Amino acid sequence: MTDTPTPSEPSAELAFAHLDLPPALLQGVDALGYDRMTPVQAQALPAILDGRDVIAQAPTGSGKTAAFGLGLLARIDPSRIQTRALVLCPTRELADQVGKQLRRLAVGIPNLKLSILCGGMSLGPQLASLEHDPHVVVGTPGRIQELLRKKALHLRGVQVLVLDEADRMLDMGFEEAIREIVGKTPADRQGLLFSATFPDAIRSVAADFLRDPVEVSVGAEAAAPAIDQRFVEVEASRKTQALATLLVQERPEACVVFCNMRRDVDEVAGSLQHYGFSALALHGDMEQRDRDEVLVRFANRSCSVLVASDVAARGLDVEDLAMVVNFDVPSDADTYVHRIGRTGRAGKGGRAFTLVDPREGTRVAAVEARMGSRARWERVQPISGKPGDVPPAAMATLRIDAGRTDKLRPGDIVGALTGDAGLKADMIGKIDVFATRSYVAVARRQAAHAVARLREGRIKGKRFRVNPL
């Protein structure tokens, strides 16, 4: 008699242990708390582990990083000092996110070297890090192209090449760089292409660099079944007021507002700030340090509303994102699916609102066709004047002008806050330590006190500049 798995147990065909994974990688899977494969992992991983090329369409939150990550790590021999895997990403934020997850998956692999090589960072340290070839490289096309031309990066030993978020890389004009990079890898290497959408340009690139690929497609319904989607008709001139009404009514702890046009991002964020919301803008024209700080503040809950362009938001990794708002209807339905897929992850509830100017009806029809259901409409009365009950962000961020180069660790910051500053541990939130600076979230009501005490005291026996953001 065959035993039937209980609901708390993964069925055999969806358990990672069912795959032919090295024990070291199962250790990484356990460390991340994964118990069963997501649909994209279940469909793609067997082919990837079998050495097949794969082209996969999957929305945000579907688990694609672990799919290609486990595949490429399974082929790494740490004793061989040579770059064996290359992952290309459209933005530094996504490259950082992918690199961190690969490191966590590789926790059981001793002496594995992974380098994140992106633009917006000093070239010198990256050149120095390449004196000894890393086993795995994660980077953006422009910087990888630059390092190849300087002959600092060597791809002759690459076994696995991954294009992650390939559609956005093409949108950003990286096709020429991608083709140059692909041309530097061995002809017999494995190719894996992951994309949220499959426009003709993606098909063309796939045809040129993949060999007889296995095709995998995971729809939004597999990744985000718990999203309540609503459409709101409102004149373009009153969209900001309607957005403010939604934010006051819904009171999300974290919300991403997507704008189609980059120029609208700053304007919408500025209007929300005027209304009293903890809102920040994120787009590609910003300096990298400013983008880093915005992402840190949104992830640590000291900013409750992030207004972003699609490209800039790639790589955004925020747990429990309660709400997404499309300030405009996206120009294509796949982008709509990708945007709303950022909420309602892992079976948790999420809400997605789309503000629709009467002239955007054709785009709504395209979304309905893509989703296979009729749009659900909701009436919203745009506010007049400044709302008086805007919910504040729960946390505030402090910036410390010291980081890894100063041997500063998260534990040192916690020790200073709970010691000299006198904060209780539950008043301290997320801590991010960069090379020359660090960020810590503290309960908003305690921020001024924490800044004053840290300025008077010491962190790890030293005085560092501390400022609120």
Secondary structure, DSSP 8 states (H G I E B T S, - for coil): ------TTS--GGGSGGGS---HHHHHHHHHTT--S--HHHHHHHHHHHTT--EEEE--TTS-HHHHHHHHHHTT--TTS-S--EEEE-SSHHHHHHHHHHHHHHTTTSTT--EEEE-TTS-HHHHHHHTTS--SEEEE-HHHHHHHHHTT-S--TT--EEEEETHHHHHHTT-HHHHHHHHHTS-TTSEEEEEES---HHHHHHHHHH-SS-EEEE--HHHH-TTEEEEEEE--GGGHHHHHHHHHHHH--SSEEEE-SSHHHHHHHHHHHHHHT--EEEE-TTS-HHHHHHHHHHHHTTS--EEEE-HHHHTT---TT--EEEESS--SSHHHHHHHHTTSSGGG--EEEEEEE-GGGHHHHHHHHHHHTS---B-------S--S-----SEEEEEES--GGGT--HHHHHHHHHTTT---GGGEEEEEE-SS-EEEEEEGGGHHHHHHHHHHS-BTTB---EEE-
